[in-house]
Amino acid sequence: MGDISKLETQELLTCLHVQLFHPNQANRPLFHNLPLNEPYEMDAEDPLRLGRDGETCLFVLNDTTVSRKQLSVQAYRKPNSSILSFTIQNLSQKVNLMVGGSELKHLERAELNDKVLLRFGRYELLIWQEPGDSKNKFEILFETCNTSPSQEMGIGVPCRQPVMDSGLPWRNSENGGPTSQEPLESDETIFVV
């Protein structure tokens, strides 16, 4: 048997818990590219990017209504503090991101509180922090939830109606009503003839 007193003390990592919800998650494999229910260790200096592009985002949502680069979470430390804090940045040019009750437009940032609800399109992400000792690493734990966090928290309608580049709401030509509550995004690399 080895001497336990000579083993290195293991650091307790800060953990970002992320509960994911989409009303159609049971019918579509939206989250199958995420490491669900398994803590994923990250270096604190690396941004956590979420979107549909697997080349630029570490965490991928399998949904064409999600921007290629949707959002980024970055760890940082405040001066004279050993505790990791986090900011969130909206990377989408087409879809605004709701952080708590504030709307973030393209490239705008906000500090993540201990517990916050993020919303974009029909997605809801409830994020909370479990503090740790490590200054260089943190974990992220993705989990799905079966009910809308905004409804459980008593928050109203998830997000605004999508707006196309023309600035006019998307309408169904048959009845004039909205066809979808999901944001619409076109890929700039696809040309329609």
C-alpha beads as a LAMMPS data file, in Angstrom:
LAMMPS data file: protein, C-alpha beads

193 atoms
192 bonds

1 atom types
1 bond types

-500.0 500.0 xlo xhi
-500.0 500.0 ylo yhi
-500.0 500.0 zlo zhi

Masses

1 110.0

Atoms # bond

1 1 1 0.000 0.000 0.000
2 1 1 1.146 3.520 -0.831
3 1 1 1.426 6.303 1.667
4 1 1 -1.690 8.490 1.311
5 1 1 0.074 11.485 2.842
6 1 1 2.351 11.761 -0.213
7 1 1 -0.505 11.960 -2.732
8 1 1 -1.251 15.334 -4.256
9 1 1 -4.379 17.086 -3.000
10 1 1 -7.011 17.150 -5.700
11 1 1 -8.480 20.569 -6.535
12 1 1 -12.218 21.002 -6.473
13 1 1 -13.184 22.548 -9.816
14 1 1 -15.832 25.218 -10.268
15 1 1 -18.729 23.618 -12.109
16 1 1 -21.115 25.379 -14.471
17 1 1 -24.360 23.421 -14.454
18 1 1 -26.364 23.951 -17.641
19 1 1 -29.924 22.671 -17.863
20 1 1 -31.081 22.636 -21.494
21 1 1 -34.651 22.872 -22.701
22 1 1 -36.324 23.061 -26.110
23 1 1 -40.045 22.321 -26.588
24 1 1 -39.260 19.860 -29.421
25 1 1 -36.333 18.090 -27.764
26 1 1 -38.218 14.784 -27.463
27 1 1 -38.887 14.684 -31.221
28 1 1 -35.494 15.881 -32.491
29 1 1 -31.909 14.960 -31.557
30 1 1 -30.951 18.562 -30.665
31 1 1 -28.517 17.765 -27.863
32 1 1 -26.939 14.489 -29.002
33 1 1 -23.582 16.187 -29.770
34 1 1 -23.227 17.470 -26.197
35 1 1 -21.558 15.535 -23.372
36 1 1 -24.791 15.106 -21.400
37 1 1 -24.664 14.135 -17.717
38 1 1 -20.860 13.926 -17.747
39 1 1 -18.712 16.765 -16.335
40 1 1 -16.476 18.153 -19.085
41 1 1 -13.222 19.752 -17.885
42 1 1 -12.068 22.971 -19.529
43 1 1 -9.045 25.240 -19.202
44 1 1 -10.140 28.560 -17.728
45 1 1 -8.469 30.589 -20.496
46 1 1 -10.388 28.778 -23.264
47 1 1 -13.819 30.143 -24.235
48 1 1 -16.769 27.781 -24.140
49 1 1 -18.467 28.234 -27.529
50 1 1 -21.912 26.894 -28.319
51 1 1 -23.470 26.859 -31.804
52 1 1 -24.151 24.592 -34.758
53 1 1 -20.684 24.769 -36.367
54 1 1 -18.513 21.928 -35.095
55 1 1 -15.340 23.554 -36.449
56 1 1 -15.596 26.769 -34.429
57 1 1 -17.706 25.597 -31.473
58 1 1 -16.662 23.030 -28.915
59 1 1 -20.304 22.323 -28.052
60 1 1 -22.680 21.788 -30.971
61 1 1 -26.464 22.022 -31.148
62 1 1 -27.929 19.955 -33.975
63 1 1 -30.379 22.579 -35.226
64 1 1 -30.358 24.802 -38.324
65 1 1 -32.203 27.561 -36.429
66 1 1 -29.156 27.979 -34.188
67 1 1 -26.424 30.313 -35.420
68 1 1 -23.115 28.805 -36.454
69 1 1 -21.602 30.613 -33.459
70 1 1 -24.409 31.306 -30.989
71 1 1 -22.714 32.241 -27.726
72 1 1 -19.482 32.158 -25.796
73 1 1 -18.842 31.820 -22.069
74 1 1 -15.482 32.994 -20.755
75 1 1 -14.020 32.422 -17.301
76 1 1 -12.105 35.205 -15.559
77 1 1 -11.002 36.252 -12.098
78 1 1 -11.669 39.587 -10.472
79 1 1 -8.614 41.387 -9.010
80 1 1 -7.489 39.902 -5.681
81 1 1 -9.970 37.019 -5.957
82 1 1 -9.309 33.328 -6.342
83 1 1 -12.905 32.594 -7.395
84 1 1 -13.686 32.083 -11.074
85 1 1 -16.385 34.309 -12.521
86 1 1 -17.936 34.081 -15.976
87 1 1 -19.153 36.365 -18.743
88 1 1 -21.382 35.482 -21.659
89 1 1 -21.167 36.992 -25.134
90 1 1 -23.719 36.813 -27.938
91 1 1 -21.896 35.705 -31.096
92 1 1 -24.988 35.569 -33.308
93 1 1 -25.595 38.377 -35.781
94 1 1 -29.230 37.333 -36.293
95 1 1 -30.521 36.142 -32.914
96 1 1 -30.509 38.239 -29.763
97 1 1 -29.707 36.487 -26.511
98 1 1 -31.743 37.063 -23.365
99 1 1 -29.653 36.891 -20.182
100 1 1 -31.991 37.070 -17.230
101 1 1 -34.140 40.046 -18.157
102 1 1 -31.560 41.766 -20.387
103 1 1 -31.213 41.425 -24.146
104 1 1 -27.720 41.052 -25.637
105 1 1 -27.174 41.941 -29.267
106 1 1 -24.289 40.773 -31.457
107 1 1 -20.934 40.843 -29.570
108 1 1 -22.452 42.314 -26.402
109 1 1 -21.358 40.769 -23.090
110 1 1 -22.875 40.318 -19.665
111 1 1 -21.615 38.895 -16.423
112 1 1 -23.206 35.600 -15.403
113 1 1 -24.678 35.696 -11.928
114 1 1 -24.647 32.656 -9.661
115 1 1 -27.872 31.479 -11.348
116 1 1 -29.258 32.850 -14.633
117 1 1 -31.686 31.907 -17.392
118 1 1 -30.450 32.275 -20.997
119 1 1 -32.921 32.270 -23.888
120 1 1 -32.456 32.369 -27.653
121 1 1 -35.006 31.237 -30.193
122 1 1 -36.941 28.479 -28.461
123 1 1 -33.955 27.356 -26.387
124 1 1 -33.703 27.919 -22.656
125 1 1 -30.541 27.308 -20.660
126 1 1 -30.611 27.581 -16.898
127 1 1 -27.029 28.055 -15.696
128 1 1 -25.761 28.047 -12.148
129 1 1 -22.298 27.879 -10.621
130 1 1 -20.967 25.488 -8.055
131 1 1 -17.809 27.199 -6.714
132 1 1 -14.466 25.438 -6.559
133 1 1 -10.821 26.024 -5.663
134 1 1 -9.089 25.740 -9.031
135 1 1 -7.811 28.922 -10.650
136 1 1 -6.912 27.264 -13.964
137 1 1 -9.743 24.869 -14.794
138 1 1 -13.493 24.459 -14.493
139 1 1 -16.108 21.892 -15.419
140 1 1 -19.314 22.192 -17.377
141 1 1 -22.165 19.776 -16.837
142 1 1 -24.936 19.684 -19.471
143 1 1 -28.270 18.159 -18.499
144 1 1 -31.659 18.267 -20.203
145 1 1 -34.829 19.197 -18.368
146 1 1 -38.346 18.168 -19.334
147 1 1 -40.096 21.388 -18.367
148 1 1 -39.400 24.958 -19.344
149 1 1 -37.210 26.702 -16.741
150 1 1 -38.865 30.042 -17.592
151 1 1 -42.301 28.637 -16.757
152 1 1 -41.004 27.133 -13.520
153 1 1 -39.472 30.495 -12.612
154 1 1 -42.670 32.346 -13.550
155 1 1 -41.099 34.206 -16.482
156 1 1 -43.324 35.051 -19.474
157 1 1 -42.933 34.340 -23.185
158 1 1 -39.489 32.894 -24.060
159 1 1 -38.354 35.237 -26.851
160 1 1 -39.555 37.706 -29.419
161 1 1 -40.994 36.738 -32.764
162 1 1 -38.270 36.121 -35.372
163 1 1 -37.500 38.913 -37.799
164 1 1 -35.991 38.317 -41.225
165 1 1 -33.409 40.614 -42.802
166 1 1 -36.189 42.746 -44.296
167 1 1 -37.175 43.751 -40.754
168 1 1 -40.686 42.339 -41.237
169 1 1 -41.987 39.381 -39.194
170 1 1 -41.964 36.026 -40.974
171 1 1 -45.504 35.193 -42.124
172 1 1 -47.161 32.131 -43.546
173 1 1 -48.630 32.965 -46.961
174 1 1 -51.762 30.883 -46.284
175 1 1 -53.135 32.438 -43.103
176 1 1 -50.891 35.425 -42.367
177 1 1 -49.853 34.061 -38.959
178 1 1 -46.315 33.303 -37.779
179 1 1 -45.094 29.942 -39.048
180 1 1 -42.463 29.448 -36.397
181 1 1 -41.238 30.906 -33.149
182 1 1 -37.713 29.773 -34.001
183 1 1 -35.160 32.234 -35.369
184 1 1 -34.392 31.961 -39.038
185 1 1 -30.832 32.130 -40.229
186 1 1 -29.364 31.612 -43.624
187 1 1 -25.881 30.391 -44.189
188 1 1 -23.927 33.027 -46.094
189 1 1 -22.025 30.326 -47.975
190 1 1 -25.129 28.861 -49.638
191 1 1 -26.269 30.508 -52.844
192 1 1 -29.837 30.084 -54.069
193 1 1 -30.350 30.296 -57.840

Bonds

1 1 1 2
2 1 2 3
3 1 3 4
4 1 4 5
5 1 5 6
6 1 6 7
7 1 7 8
8 1 8 9
9 1 9 10
10 1 10 11
11 1 11 12
12 1 12 13
13 1 13 14
14 1 14 15
15 1 15 16
16 1 16 17
17 1 17 18
18 1 18 19
19 1 19 20
20 1 20 21
21 1 21 22
22 1 22 23
23 1 23 24
24 1 24 25
25 1 25 26
26 1 26 27
27 1 27 28
28 1 28 29
29 1 29 30
30 1 30 31
31 1 31 32
32 1 32 33
33 1 33 34
34 1 34 35
35 1 35 36
36 1 36 37
37 1 37 38
38 1 38 39
39 1 39 40
40 1 40 41
41 1 41 42
42 1 42 43
43 1 43 44
44 1 44 45
45 1 45 46
46 1 46 47
47 1 47 48
48 1 48 49
49 1 49 50
50 1 50 51
51 1 51 52
52 1 52 53
53 1 53 54
54 1 54 55
55 1 55 56
56 1 56 57
57 1 57 58
58 1 58 59
59 1 59 60
60 1 60 61
61 1 61 62
62 1 62 63
63 1 63 64
64 1 64 65
65 1 65 66
66 1 66 67
67 1 67 68
68 1 68 69
69 1 69 70
70 1 70 71
71 1 71 72
72 1 72 73
73 1 73 74
74 1 74 75
75 1 75 76
76 1 76 77
77 1 77 78
78 1 78 79
79 1 79 80
80 1 80 81
81 1 81 82
82 1 82 83
83 1 83 84
84 1 84 85
85 1 85 86
86 1 86 87
87 1 87 88
88 1 88 89
89 1 89 90
90 1 90 91
91 1 91 92
92 1 92 93
93 1 93 94
94 1 94 95
95 1 95 96
96 1 96 97
97 1 97 98
98 1 98 99
99 1 99 100
100 1 100 101
101 1 101 102
102 1 102 103
103 1 103 104
104 1 104 105
105 1 105 106
106 1 106 107
107 1 107 108
108 1 108 109
109 1 109 110
110 1 110 111
111 1 111 112
112 1 112 113
113 1 113 114
114 1 114 115
115 1 115 116
116 1 116 117
117 1 117 118
118 1 118 119
119 1 119 120
120 1 120 121
121 1 121 122
122 1 122 123
123 1 123 124
124 1 124 125
125 1 125 126
126 1 126 127
127 1 127 128
128 1 128 129
129 1 129 130
130 1 130 131
131 1 131 132
132 1 132 133
133 1 133 134
134 1 134 135
135 1 135 136
136 1 136 137
137 1 137 138
138 1 138 139
139 1 139 140
140 1 140 141
141 1 141 142
142 1 142 143
143 1 143 144
144 1 144 145
145 1 145 146
146 1 146 147
147 1 147 148
148 1 148 149
149 1 149 150
150 1 150 151
151 1 151 152
152 1 152 153
153 1 153 154
154 1 154 155
155 1 155 156
156 1 156 157
157 1 157 158
158 1 158 159
159 1 159 160
160 1 160 161
161 1 161 162
162 1 162 163
163 1 163 164
164 1 164 165
165 1 165 166
166 1 166 167
167 1 167 168
168 1 168 169
169 1 169 170
170 1 170 171
171 1 171 172
172 1 172 173
173 1 173 174
174 1 174 175
175 1 175 176
176 1 176 177
177 1 177 178
178 1 178 179
179 1 179 180
180 1 180 181
181 1 181 182
182 1 182 183
183 1 183 184
184 1 184 185
185 1 185 186
186 1 186 187
187 1 187 188
188 1 188 189
189 1 189 190
190 1 190 191
191 1 191 192
192 1 192 193
